[in-house]
Amino acid sequence: MEHQWNAKHYDDKLSYVSDLGRSVVSLLRPQPGENILDLGCGTGDLTNEIAAGGAFVVGIDLSESMIKQAREKYPNLMFSVGNGEAFQVDNQVDAVFSNAALHWMRHPSKVIERVWHALLPGGRFVAEFGGKGNVETVRGALELALDNLGINVSQDQRNPWYFPSIGEYASLLEQQGFRTTYAAYFDRPTEMPDGDRGLERWIAGFAQSYLKGLDSSTRAHVVQRATELSRPSLYKDGKWFVDYKRLRIVAVKS
């Protein structure tokens, strides 16, 4: 299931994704002269952050819209359209970095295999993405709103994400031959911009698969109902805080 990205909406309303990802760049510790691949680079903000330290970085993303915007914002950097489950590199790199992207890739073993082949021996894989239970309240509200209308809400048809536990993901890494040197799972309630419309903006940016195939009136009803269901848990003092749960990993190619 391919998500249709709107790069302008992403930069205008969802830029907190890159802002929060800066601490993952710190975990990467890019060194001058290193060759690094940014997997799922979006519109390139963290690719640029990594390059600022003197590393040579290439960003890849499945979305042509995202890559187009990244090239316009950072014309001095290299970006290309690429599938995280099937990409190849001409020359192996020192590190593969990924922020808020791996949970969009529904076949994690394929991604991990591609990362393995992209890395030099001793190379590192540093990533943050959604962990088990991520955005559970919003997902449940959307599914209930659809179910109340008699609309199919099966995982395959509506849910575009893969949210593993530490144990599940570390096991996949080890099966490929990686040595996991760091793993953390934590709650991160995340404030949305735009006040009362914050959750609506989030759904428009990230959860459009739940609305796929619906007419505009039904879409509006589902969003309104999901908002009402989520409000008691996620709306505080005039702001929306989406129930993010994040997984961070560092793994080394042995």
Contacts in CASP RR format, 6 or more apart in sequence:
PFRMAT RR
TARGET T0000
AUTHOR 0000-0000-0000
METHOD contacts of the structure
MODEL  1
MEHQWNAKHYDDKLSYVSDLGRSVVSLLRPQPGENILDLGCGTGDLTNEI
AAGGAFVVGIDLSESMIKQAREKYPNLMFSVGNGEAFQVDNQVDAVFSNA
ALHWMRHPSKVIERVWHALLPGGRFVAEFGGKGNVETVRGALELALDNLG
INVSQDQRNPWYFPSIGEYASLLEQQGFRTTYAAYFDRPTEMPDGDRGLE
RWIAGFAQSYLKGLDSSTRAHVVQRATELSRPSLYKDGKWFVDYKRLRIV
AVKS
1 106 0 8 1.000
1 156 0 8 1.000
1 160 0 8 1.000
1 209 0 8 1.000
2 62 0 8 1.000
3 63 0 8 1.000
3 104 0 8 1.000
3 160 0 8 1.000
3 206 0 8 1.000
3 208 0 8 1.000
3 209 0 8 1.000
4 208 0 8 1.000
5 42 0 8 1.000
5 63 0 8 1.000
5 65 0 8 1.000
5 66 0 8 1.000
5 205 0 8 1.000
6 65 0 8 1.000
6 205 0 8 1.000
7 42 0 8 1.000
7 43 0 8 1.000
7 63 0 8 1.000
7 65 0 8 1.000
7 66 0 8 1.000
7 68 0 8 1.000
7 69 0 8 1.000
8 69 0 8 1.000
9 201 0 8 1.000
9 204 0 8 1.000
9 205 0 8 1.000
10 17 0 8 1.000
10 42 0 8 1.000
10 43 0 8 1.000
10 66 0 8 1.000
10 69 0 8 1.000
10 205 0 8 1.000
11 43 0 8 1.000
11 69 0 8 1.000
13 193 0 8 1.000
13 194 0 8 1.000
13 201 0 8 1.000
13 204 0 8 1.000
13 205 0 8 1.000
14 201 0 8 1.000
14 202 0 8 1.000
14 205 0 8 1.000
14 206 0 8 1.000
15 45 0 8 1.000
16 190 0 8 1.000
16 191 0 8 1.000
16 192 0 8 1.000
16 193 0 8 1.000
17 99 0 8 1.000
17 100 0 8 1.000
18 43 0 8 1.000
18 44 0 8 1.000
18 45 0 8 1.000
18 46 0 8 1.000
18 99 0 8 1.000
20 188 0 8 1.000
20 190 0 8 1.000
21 46 0 8 1.000
21 99 0 8 1.000
21 100 0 8 1.000
21 128 0 8 1.000
22 46 0 8 1.000
22 49 0 8 1.000
24 46 0 8 1.000
24 97 0 8 1.000
24 99 0 8 1.000
24 126 0 8 1.000
24 127 0 8 1.000
24 128 0 8 1.000
24 248 0 8 1.000
25 46 0 8 1.000
25 49 0 8 1.000
25 50 0 8 1.000
25 97 0 8 1.000
25 99 0 8 1.000
27 126 0 8 1.000
27 182 0 8 1.000
27 248 0 8 1.000
27 250 0 8 1.000
28 36 0 8 1.000
28 50 0 8 1.000
28 95 0 8 1.000
28 97 0 8 1.000
28 124 0 8 1.000
28 126 0 8 1.000
30 36 0 8 1.000
30 50 0 8 1.000
30 53 0 8 1.000
30 54 0 8 1.000
30 55 0 8 1.000
30 57 0 8 1.000
30 95 0 8 1.000
30 97 0 8 1.000
31 54 0 8 1.000
31 55 0 8 1.000
31 94 0 8 1.000
32 53 0 8 1.000
32 54 0 8 1.000
32 55 0 8 1.000
33 54 0 8 1.000
33 55 0 8 1.000
33 56 0 8 1.000
34 54 0 8 1.000
34 55 0 8 1.000
34 56 0 8 1.000
34 93 0 8 1.000
34 94 0 8 1.000
34 95 0 8 1.000
35 55 0 8 1.000
35 56 0 8 1.000
35 57 0 8 1.000
35 91 0 8 1.000
35 93 0 8 1.000
35 94 0 8 1.000
35 95 0 8 1.000
36 50 0 8 1.000
36 55 0 8 1.000
36 56 0 8 1.000
36 57 0 8 1.000
36 58 0 8 1.000
36 93 0 8 1.000
36 94 0 8 1.000
36 95 0 8 1.000
36 96 0 8 1.000
36 97 0 8 1.000
37 57 0 8 1.000
37 58 0 8 1.000
37 59 0 8 1.000
37 60 0 8 1.000
37 89 0 8 1.000
37 93 0 8 1.000
37 95 0 8 1.000
37 96 0 8 1.000
37 97 0 8 1.000
37 118 0 8 1.000
38 44 0 8 1.000
38 46 0 8 1.000
38 47 0 8 1.000
38 50 0 8 1.000
38 57 0 8 1.000
38 58 0 8 1.000
38 59 0 8 1.000
38 60 0 8 1.000
38 97 0 8 1.000
38 98 0 8 1.000
39 59 0 8 1.000
39 60 0 8 1.000
39 84 0 8 1.000
39 87 0 8 1.000
39 96 0 8 1.000
39 97 0 8 1.000
39 98 0 8 1.000
39 101 0 8 1.000
39 102 0 8 1.000
39 111 0 8 1.000
39 115 0 8 1.000
39 127 0 8 1.000
40 59 0 8 1.000
40 60 0 8 1.000
40 61 0 8 1.000
40 62 0 8 1.000
40 84 0 8 1.000
40 98 0 8 1.000
40 99 0 8 1.000
40 101 0 8 1.000
41 47 0 8 1.000
41 59 0 8 1.000
41 60 0 8 1.000
41 61 0 8 1.000
41 66 0 8 1.000
41 67 0 8 1.000
41 70 0 8 1.000
41 79 0 8 1.000
41 101 0 8 1.000
42 61 0 8 1.000
42 63 0 8 1.000
42 66 0 8 1.000
42 67 0 8 1.000
42 69 0 8 1.000
42 70 0 8 1.000
42 101 0 8 1.000
43 66 0 8 1.000
43 69 0 8 1.000
43 70 0 8 1.000
43 73 0 8 1.000
44 59 0 8 1.000
44 66 0 8 1.000
44 70 0 8 1.000
44 73 0 8 1.000
44 74 0 8 1.000
44 77 0 8 1.000
44 79 0 8 1.000
45 73 0 8 1.000
46 97 0 8 1.000
46 99 0 8 1.000
47 57 0 8 1.000
47 59 0 8 1.000
47 70 0 8 1.000
47 74 0 8 1.000
47 77 0 8 1.000
47 79 0 8 1.000
48 73 0 8 1.000
48 74 0 8 1.000
48 77 0 8 1.000
50 57 0 8 1.000
50 97 0 8 1.000
51 57 0 8 1.000
51 77 0 8 1.000
57 77 0 8 1.000
57 78 0 8 1.000
58 77 0 8 1.000
58 78 0 8 1.000
58 79 0 8 1.000
58 80 0 8 1.000
58 89 0 8 1.000
59 70 0 8 1.000
59 77 0 8 1.000
59 78 0 8 1.000
59 79 0 8 1.000
59 80 0 8 1.000
60 67 0 8 1.000
60 79 0 8 1.000
60 80 0 8 1.000
60 81 0 8 1.000
60 82 0 8 1.000
60 84 0 8 1.000
60 87 0 8 1.000
61 67 0 8 1.000
61 70 0 8 1.000
61 79 0 8 1.000
61 81 0 8 1.000
61 82 0 8 1.000
61 101 0 8 1.000
62 81 0 8 1.000
62 82 0 8 1.000
62 83 0 8 1.000
62 84 0 8 1.000
62 104 0 8 1.000
63 81 0 8 1.000
64 81 0 8 1.000
67 79 0 8 1.000
67 80 0 8 1.000
67 81 0 8 1.000
70 77 0 8 1.000
70 79 0 8 1.000
71 79 0 8 1.000
84 105 0 8 1.000
84 110 0 8 1.000
84 111 0 8 1.000
84 114 0 8 1.000
85 105 0 8 1.000
85 107 0 8 1.000
85 110 0 8 1.000
85 111 0 8 1.000
85 114 0 8 1.000
86 110 0 8 1.000
86 114 0 8 1.000
87 114 0 8 1.000
87 118 0 8 1.000
88 114 0 8 1.000
88 117 0 8 1.000
88 118 0 8 1.000
89 117 0 8 1.000
89 118 0 8 1.000
92 117 0 8 1.000
92 118 0 8 1.000
92 119 0 8 1.000
92 120 0 8 1.000
93 118 0 8 1.000
93 119 0 8 1.000
93 120 0 8 1.000
93 123 0 8 1.000
94 119 0 8 1.000
94 120 0 8 1.000
94 123 0 8 1.000
94 124 0 8 1.000
95 119 0 8 1.000
95 123 0 8 1.000
95 124 0 8 1.000
95 125 0 8 1.000
95 126 0 8 1.000
96 115 0 8 1.000
96 118 0 8 1.000
96 119 0 8 1.000
96 124 0 8 1.000
96 125 0 8 1.000
96 126 0 8 1.000
96 127 0 8 1.000
97 126 0 8 1.000
97 127 0 8 1.000
98 125 0 8 1.000
98 126 0 8 1.000
98 127 0 8 1.000
98 128 0 8 1.000
98 129 0 8 1.000
99 127 0 8 1.000
99 128 0 8 1.000
99 129 0 8 1.000
100 128 0 8 1.000
100 129 0 8 1.000
100 130 0 8 1.000
101 129 0 8 1.000
102 108 0 8 1.000
102 111 0 8 1.000
102 127 0 8 1.000
102 129 0 8 1.000
102 130 0 8 1.000
102 162 0 8 1.000
103 129 0 8 1.000
103 130 0 8 1.000
103 131 0 8 1.000
103 134 0 8 1.000
103 161 0 8 1.000
103 162 0 8 1.000
103 163 0 8 1.000
104 160 0 8 1.000
104 161 0 8 1.000
104 162 0 8 1.000
105 111 0 8 1.000
105 162 0 8 1.000
106 160 0 8 1.000
106 161 0 8 1.000
106 162 0 8 1.000
108 162 0 8 1.000
108 164 0 8 1.000
108 169 0 8 1.000
108 172 0 8 1.000
109 172 0 8 1.000
109 175 0 8 1.000
109 176 0 8 1.000
112 172 0 8 1.000
112 173 0 8 1.000
112 176 0 8 1.000
112 178 0 8 1.000
113 176 0 8 1.000
115 125 0 8 1.000
116 176 0 8 1.000
116 177 0 8 1.000
116 178 0 8 1.000
116 253 0 8 1.000
119 125 0 8 1.000
119 253 0 8 1.000
120 253 0 8 1.000
121 253 0 8 1.000
121 254 0 8 1.000
122 252 0 8 1.000
122 253 0 8 1.000
122 254 0 8 1.000
123 252 0 8 1.000
123 253 0 8 1.000
124 250 0 8 1.000
124 251 0 8 1.000
124 252 0 8 1.000
124 253 0 8 1.000
125 173 0 8 1.000
125 178 0 8 1.000
125 249 0 8 1.000
125 250 0 8 1.000
125 251 0 8 1.000
125 252 0 8 1.000
125 253 0 8 1.000
126 249 0 8 1.000
126 250 0 8 1.000
127 248 0 8 1.000
127 249 0 8 1.000
128 246 0 8 1.000
128 247 0 8 1.000
128 248 0 8 1.000
128 249 0 8 1.000
129 246 0 8 1.000
129 247 0 8 1.000
130 161 0 8 1.000
130 163 0 8 1.000
130 244 0 8 1.000
130 245 0 8 1.000
130 246 0 8 1.000
130 247 0 8 1.000
131 163 0 8 1.000
131 164 0 8 1.000
131 165 0 8 1.000
131 185 0 8 1.000
131 245 0 8 1.000
131 246 0 8 1.000
131 247 0 8 1.000
132 163 0 8 1.000
132 164 0 8 1.000
132 165 0 8 1.000
132 168 0 8 1.000
132 185 0 8 1.000
132 245 0 8 1.000
132 247 0 8 1.000
133 163 0 8 1.000
133 245 0 8 1.000
134 161 0 8 1.000
134 163 0 8 1.000
134 243 0 8 1.000
134 244 0 8 1.000
134 245 0 8 1.000
134 246 0 8 1.000
135 242 0 8 1.000
135 243 0 8 1.000
135 244 0 8 1.000
136 243 0 8 1.000
136 245 0 8 1.000
137 230 0 8 1.000
137 233 0 8 1.000
137 234 0 8 1.000
137 242 0 8 1.000
137 243 0 8 1.000
138 199 0 8 1.000
138 202 0 8 1.000
138 203 0 8 1.000
138 207 0 8 1.000
138 226 0 8 1.000
138 230 0 8 1.000
138 234 0 8 1.000
138 242 0 8 1.000
138 243 0 8 1.000
139 159 0 8 1.000
139 207 0 8 1.000
140 229 0 8 1.000
141 225 0 8 1.000
141 226 0 8 1.000
141 227 0 8 1.000
141 229 0 8 1.000
141 230 0 8 1.000
142 153 0 8 1.000
142 158 0 8 1.000
142 203 0 8 1.000
142 207 0 8 1.000
142 210 0 8 1.000
142 222 0 8 1.000
142 226 0 8 1.000
143 153 0 8 1.000
143 158 0 8 1.000
143 210 0 8 1.000
144 225 0 8 1.000
144 226 0 8 1.000
144 229 0 8 1.000
145 221 0 8 1.000
145 222 0 8 1.000
145 225 0 8 1.000
145 226 0 8 1.000
145 229 0 8 1.000
146 152 0 8 1.000
146 153 0 8 1.000
146 158 0 8 1.000
146 210 0 8 1.000
146 222 0 8 1.000
147 153 0 8 1.000
148 225 0 8 1.000
149 218 0 8 1.000
149 221 0 8 1.000
149 222 0 8 1.000
151 214 0 8 1.000
152 158 0 8 1.000
153 210 0 8 1.000
158 209 0 8 1.000
158 210 0 8 1.000
158 212 0 8 1.000
159 209 0 8 1.000
159 210 0 8 1.000
160 209 0 8 1.000
163 245 0 8 1.000
164 172 0 8 1.000
164 247 0 8 1.000
165 185 0 8 1.000
165 247 0 8 1.000
166 183 0 8 1.000
166 184 0 8 1.000
166 185 0 8 1.000
166 247 0 8 1.000
166 249 0 8 1.000
167 183 0 8 1.000
169 183 0 8 1.000
169 247 0 8 1.000
169 249 0 8 1.000
170 180 0 8 1.000
170 183 0 8 1.000
170 249 0 8 1.000
173 180 0 8 1.000
173 249 0 8 1.000
173 251 0 8 1.000
174 180 0 8 1.000
177 253 0 8 1.000
177 254 0 8 1.000
178 251 0 8 1.000
178 252 0 8 1.000
178 253 0 8 1.000
178 254 0 8 1.000
179 251 0 8 1.000
179 252 0 8 1.000
179 254 0 8 1.000
180 249 0 8 1.000
180 250 0 8 1.000
180 251 0 8 1.000
181 250 0 8 1.000
181 251 0 8 1.000
181 252 0 8 1.000
182 248 0 8 1.000
182 249 0 8 1.000
182 250 0 8 1.000
183 247 0 8 1.000
183 248 0 8 1.000
183 249 0 8 1.000
183 250 0 8 1.000
184 247 0 8 1.000
184 248 0 8 1.000
185 245 0 8 1.000
185 246 0 8 1.000
185 247 0 8 1.000
185 248 0 8 1.000
186 245 0 8 1.000
186 246 0 8 1.000
186 248 0 8 1.000
187 243 0 8 1.000
187 244 0 8 1.000
187 245 0 8 1.000
188 244 0 8 1.000
188 245 0 8 1.000
188 246 0 8 1.000
189 241 0 8 1.000
189 242 0 8 1.000
189 243 0 8 1.000
189 244 0 8 1.000
190 241 0 8 1.000
190 242 0 8 1.000
190 244 0 8 1.000
191 239 0 8 1.000
191 240 0 8 1.000
191 241 0 8 1.000
192 198 0 8 1.000
192 199 0 8 1.000
192 201 0 8 1.000
192 202 0 8 1.000
192 239 0 8 1.000
192 240 0 8 1.000
192 241 0 8 1.000
192 242 0 8 1.000
193 201 0 8 1.000
194 201 0 8 1.000
195 238 0 8 1.000
195 239 0 8 1.000
195 240 0 8 1.000
196 238 0 8 1.000
196 240 0 8 1.000
198 240 0 8 1.000
199 226 0 8 1.000
199 227 0 8 1.000
199 230 0 8 1.000
199 234 0 8 1.000
199 235 0 8 1.000
199 240 0 8 1.000
199 242 0 8 1.000
200 223 0 8 1.000
200 227 0 8 1.000
202 240 0 8 1.000
202 242 0 8 1.000
203 210 0 8 1.000
203 211 0 8 1.000
203 223 0 8 1.000
203 226 0 8 1.000
210 222 0 8 1.000
211 219 0 8 1.000
211 222 0 8 1.000
211 223 0 8 1.000
214 222 0 8 1.000
233 243 0 8 1.000
234 240 0 8 1.000
234 241 0 8 1.000
234 242 0 8 1.000
234 243 0 8 1.000
235 241 0 8 1.000
END
